[in-house]
């Protein structure tokens, strides 16, 4: 039994000074019960908390630690950059080099603008799409998360063509009126929204592989249909690859599925763990961004030299070592095969979705292809499973509706350890 009295004490203190005791809501463990572990350090595949407990982990800072924590490749680059100062607020060589590298790797990007987070990237991309098209409305998909920008915190109305209503206090009804929502993998619903808002839809934005309702794959027909519809209607197609960019393939999900969007948002891996984001796309669209064009977007710390050094080291390694993706897919495949064997032994039939180095176990017997099917999961049962895994030294994302991420630091022995813990945890929650 892993106890964590120091983490408990820190959480109590934190609640006096930080809203909810955390600086990002999912960290509070509200969805799984219990209190969060306060992390002191990490190396390779392991986290170490303030109480000295060790956990094999599958969050990897929500994706960027594709080479494991404290990768020597990234750390050396950061250490070399630090003596030159932490920030300039002026152009640097690294910004040019990483832009060239991103453009060489991501099919859709002809020009790119660095920002400081995935949320900044998606907010900026929508503004540019509106400026470029002269239109106001955007379409997003239920269960796809694009950061906490006002335009994205909208839930679906009662029907496919119903205008959105704010999903968070502080989001105005005016903003909600410009955001339309459709079910993921449902091309007909998108067509109906476009028809009902003829010549007024600026952009369609989606996670091409959803990671924020748990891992949900698109159908090839869905992505191709969106591409064809956007081309026909003059709508900017935006792939939010903040999670999937450089993780599923060098060129992200768009390379994997062979569909080229008009714009792409990036984050996570391009900073090697440092706060960073980017948005890019067709030259004619990106040339609308100031100072080249009229759409204003700025950031004092954009292209931060430390983040650029970390990202450059990470991306260069991935470009030079494409076998990383084969290794990650094989490792994750063995984990998922082991989980399915465990369920067979125990007479269970839960759904496990996997693509490359991302996976989710859904506590439902139904196939999961969109947010409605994801919501058939037994979230209370997932909470018990999460805590059983935690007690066995396995740290998972503390929510049913998140993807897990595998790093190259996971060895075959660790896969066996994970599969054994999964068997014991599943058995325990059904005892």
N, C-alpha and C positions, 0 to 999 in steps of 0.2 A: 504493500500500500504506500503510494507516494503522498506524503504530507507536505504542505507548503505554508507553514506559519508565517514566514517572512513576507511571502506574497500576499497573504491574507491581511497582514498589518499594513503593508504598503497600499493595498486597495482601499482599506478603510481611510487612511490618510488622504489618498488621492481624491476620494469623493467629497472631501471638504473644500477642495481647491480647483478641481477639474470637473466639468459637467459629466455626471455619471461615472467619474473616476477614470475615464479613458479619453484619448484624443481621436478615436474613430470608433463608431458604435459597435461594430461586430466584435471588437476586442473585449467587450464587457461580459461575454459568455451568457448573455440573457437568453439566447436561443437554445442553449444546451444545459443550463443550470450550473450552479457552482460559481466560483469566482476565478478570475483570470490568473494565470501564472505570470509573474514579472520576470522578464528575460534579462539575464546578465551578460551572456555571451553566446556565440555560436561558431561552430567550425565544421566544415564538411556537411554531413547529413544530420548533425546534432545541434539542438538547442540546450542551453544550461540555464536553469532559473536561479533566482536569488537564494533559494534553499539548497542549491547544489544538486538538484535532480537533473537527470539527462533524458532528453526525448529525441527519438528519431522523428524527423518532422517532414510534413508534406504540404506546407504552405509556401515555404521558400520566399518569404516577404511578398506573398501573393504573386509569385511568378519570376521575379528577376534573377533569383539565385540559381540559374540553370546549371552552373558549375559547382553548386554547393556554396555554403557560407565561407566568407573570408578566403575566397579564391586568391592564390598567390598572384595570378595573372593580373587581376584587377587591383589588388592591394599595392603591388609594386608600381603600377601606373599612377595611383593616387599619391603614394609617398613621393614619387618623383615630381608631381605637380605642386604639392603643398608649399614647398619653399618659395615658389614664385608668387605667392599671395593667393588668397581664397576667392577673390572676386575683383573684377576690374570695372564692370559696367561699360566695357568697350570691346570691339571686335578682337578675336584671337585666331591664330592659325588653326587650332584644333576644331573650331566651329566649321571652318571650310572643309577640313579633312573628313570630319564625321558626316557632314552633309553629302560629300562626294561618295562616301562609303554606303550610306543609307540608300542613296539613289541607285547605286550599283547593285543593291541587293533586293529592293522592293519594286516589283513590276510597275506599280501605278505612279510612283513618285518621280516627277521631273524637277520639282523644286520643293524645298522643305524649310520650315520655320521651327526653331527650337523654342520650347516653353518649359515650365517647371513642374508640370503634373499632367496626368491623363485628363483630369477634369478641365484644365486650361486648354488642352489640345482639342477636346470635343466642343467646348463652348466657342472656341475661336473658329473651328471648322464650320460650324453652323452659321456663324456671323458672316464668314466669307462666302458661303454658299448663297445666303440671302442677298448679300451685296452683289454677287456675280449674276444672279438670276433676276433680281428685282422683285422677288416673291417673298411672302411672309411665312407660309406654313411649312412644317416639317412632319415627317412620319417616322415614328419609332415603334419598337416592338415590345409587347408585354414580356416582362422578365429580363429584358436586356438593360443593363446598367451602363450609363455613360458618365458617371461622376455626379456631383451634386449641384450642377448648374440648374437654374430654375426651369429651363425648357425641358429638362429630362426627368424631373420629379413629377411626372403626370401618370395617373392610372387610367385604364380604359373606361369609357362610359358603358352604358347598357347594351349598345349595339356597335357594329363595326364602323358606322359612320357617325356615331355620337361624338361630339367634341369631348376632349379630356376634361377632367376636373383635377384640381391640385391634389397631390398626394402628400404634401407637407405644408403646414402652416407657414406663411411667409411667401408662398408662391401665388402670384396674383391670378385672378380669373382671366385677365387679358393675355397673360403668358400661356395659360392653359388653352385658350381658344386657338392659339397658333400651333399647338402640338396635337397631332392625331396619332392614335395608337392602333396597331393591328396585331393579331396573334402571329407568333413566329411560325415559319414554314407554311403560311397560308397566303398564297399569291392572290387568290380571288379577293380576299379582304382588302389587300393593298390596291388592287385594280379598282374596287368600289370606292375607296377613299380618294384616289386620284380622279376618278370620274366625277365624284361629288364636289371636288375642289379644283375644277379644271383651270389650268394655267396659274394656279396659286400655290403649288407645292414646290418649294425651293430645293428640298433635300429629303432623301430617305437615308436614315442612319441605322446601322445594326452591327452587333457583334456577329461576324460571319460564322463563327463558332461560339455559341453562347457559353459563358462561364459564370454568369451571375444569377442563374436559376438552377445552378448545378450545370454540369457539362451537357449541352444539347447540340447535336450536330444538325446542320442544315441539309436539306436534300439538294442534289445538284440542280434539279429543275427549279427549285425556289430561288437559288442564287442567280441562275441564268435568266430566269423570268424577271427578276428585279433589274438585272443589267439591261435586258431588252426594253423593259417598260421605261426605265430612266432615259435611255437613249432616244426612244420614240417621243417622250413627253418633255425633253429638255430639263430633266430633274438631275440634280447632282447626287450621285450614289456615293455614300461615305461608309467605308468599312472601319469600324472601331477595332483596331488591332492592338490596343493597349496591352491586352493579355496575350493574344495569340501571335503578335508580331515577333519574329525571330525565335519563337518557342516551338511552333508546329513545323516550321521549315525556315530556311534562311529568308525567304520572301513572305513568310507568314501564311495565313489561311488562303490568301488570294493566289499564292503560288500553288498551294496544295490542290485547290479546286479549279484553278485555271480561269478565274473570273477577275477581270481588272476593274476596280472601282475608279471613280473620278478623283476621290480624295481618300486619304488614309490617316488615321490618328494612331500615334505610337506612344509608348511609355515603358515602364517596368525595366525590361532588359537593356534598353539603350542607355541607361544610366548605371548599369552594373550594380544596382542597389542604391545609388544616389537619387535624390528627387529630380526627376526630369520627365519631359514629354516632348512630343513633336507632332506637327501636322504637315501634310504635304499632298501633292497631287499634280494634276496637269499644269503645265506652264501658264496657260492662258487664265486659269482660275487663280493660281498662286500670285500672279502679277497684279491681282486686285488688292493684295495686302500692302499696307503702308510700309516703307515710303514709296514703293513702286506704284501703288494704286491707292484708292480712296478708303478702303476698309481698315479702320484703325485697330491695331493690337500691339501691345508693347509689354516689356518685362525687364526690370533692372537686372535680375539674376538669370535671365534666359541665356543659354549657352555658357553657364557657369563653368569656369575652366577645370574645376575638380570633377564635376559631373561629366564633362566632355572627355576627360582623360580616362575615367572609369568606363564610360560607354565605348570609347574607341578601342580600348583593350578587349572588352567583351565581344564586340561585333567583329573585330579583326580575327579573334580566335575562332568564332563560329564560322566565319567565311572560309578560313583556312582549314577547318576541320569538319567537313560536312558529315563525317561518320558519327559525330555527336548525336545527330537526330536518329540514326539507326539504333545506336546504343540506348538512347532514351526510350524509344518505342518498344524495343525488346524488353527492357527492364520493366516498363509499365505493363506490357502485355503479360509478363510472367506473374506480376502481382495480381492483375485482374483475373487471370486464369486460376490462380490459387484461391481467390475469393469465391469464384463460381464453383470450384470443387468443394469448398467448405460449405457453401449453401446446399449443394447437392447432398452432401453427407448429413446435413441437419434437416433436410426436407424443406428448405426455404426457397423462395423464388423471387427475390428482390432484383431490381433492375440495376445493372452496372453499365454506364456509358463511358467509353474511352475513345480518345483520339490522340495519337502520339503520346506525349508525356503528361497529358491531362486526363483525369478520370473523376467520376462521382458514383457513389453507391446511393441509390434512391430507395428508401424504405417503402416501396410500393411494388405490386406485382404487375402493374401496367407498364407498357413501353412509354418512355418519356421523350416526347418530340416537341413540346412547347410548354409554356408556363402553366396552363391548366392541368396538363398531365403531370408536371412536376409537383403541383400542389396536392396531388392525391397521396403524396408521401406522408408517412406517419412521423411527424417531426418530434413528437415526444419520445418515440422509440429511437430515433436518430440521436437525441440528446443522451439517452442512456448508453447507446453504443459509443458515442464520443467519449464519455467519461470512463467507460470500461477500457477503451483503447488508451486513454490518458494514463490510467493506473498501470497499464502494461508498458508504459514508456513510449507510446506512439502519439504524436501531436498532430491532429487533423484540423482542418478548418472548422471553427466552432459554429457551423450553420449547415443545415441540410442543403441550402441553396447556394453552395459554393463549389467550385472545382478544386481538386487537389492537384498539386504540381510535383513532378518527380525531377530530381537533379542527377547529374552524372556521378555524384558522390555516393549514390545508393549501390551497394555491392550485391552480388548474388546471395551472400550470407544474410545481408539485411533484408532482402526480399523474403527469404525463408522465415526470418524473425517476424516480419510484418504479417505474413500469411498465417503463422501460428497464432499471433495476437488476435488477428481477425477472427479465426476459428473460436478461440476462447471467449472473445467478446460477444460474438453472435450467440454462442451457446449460453453465456451468462444472462443475456437480456431475454432469452426465451425459457430460462429455467423455471 
